[in-house]
Amino acid sequence: MQVTDGVDTFRDLLNGMLDSYYSTITTRTNSVMKVLTLFSAIFMPLTFITGIFGMNFRNFPELDWHYGFQGSLILMVVVIIIMAAIFKWKKWL
């Protein structure tokens, strides 16, 4: 009877340790996913802007601008700054 109680006690202790280990792994995975999500959220609008300006149009007003390339780069930097500010404001960074 004592051996059975000892085995049950050790099994419960081992299950608690296993749950703690899985909780630690889950927390680490969540932090990695958070970083990956932030990177994808920042690069998604930049990819959209690049895709729009990369199309071959004849009647695209920004293509005739003298500073169109620099303007698109400035737009991308502004988008990054705004998104980083929003993420910091929400305490996600």
N, C-alpha and C positions, 0 to 999 in steps of 0.2 A: 504494500500500500504506500509506504514511504517512497519507494523508488518511482512509482507511478506519479505521485504528487511532485517529486523532484523533476521528473521528465516534463510534466505539464508546466511547471514553473519556468524551466529553461526554455521550453517552446514559446511560452508567452513573452519571455525576455527577448528571445531571438526575433520574434515577430515585431516587437517594439523597435528593436535595433534596425530591422529591415525597413520598417515604415519610416524611420528617421533618415536612413540612407536614401530611400526613394524621394523623400521630401527635399533633401539637399540637392539631389540630381535634378529634380523638377525646377527648383528655384534657379539653379545655374542655367538650365535650358531656357527658362523664361527670360533671364537677363540677356542671353545671346539673341533670342528672338526679338527682343525689344530693340537691340542695336541694329539688327538686320532690317527691321521694319522702318526704323528711322532713316536708314540709308536709302531704302527703296522709296520712301515718301519724299525724300529730298530729290532723288534723281528722276522720279517719274515726270514732274513738270518740265525738267530740263530736257528729257528725251522727247517730250511733246513739242517743245519749242524748236529743238533741232530738227525734228521730223517735218515740221511745217516749213522751216526755212530751207530744208534740203530738197523740197519738191521742185520740179522743173516747170515753172509757170512763166508765161510771157507777161501776163497782166497782174503782176504781184507788186503793189506799190513800194514795198520796202526794198525791192531789188534795185531800184533806180536811185535810191538814196546814196549819197556819197559816204556817209558813215553808217550804213546799214549793218555791216558786220560788227562794228564796234557797238552799235546800239543793241544788237541781239546779245552780245556778250554781257553788256551792262544789264540788260533785262534778266539774264540768267543769274548774275551775281545778286541782283536785287531780290529775286525769288529765293535764292539760298539764304540771304540775310533775313528776310521776312519769316521764312519757315523756321530758321534757327531761333529767332526771337520768340515765335509762338511756342516752340518746343520748350524753350527755357522758361517762358511765362507759365506754362502748364506743368513745369518741373518734370519734364520727360527726359531732359538731358542732364 
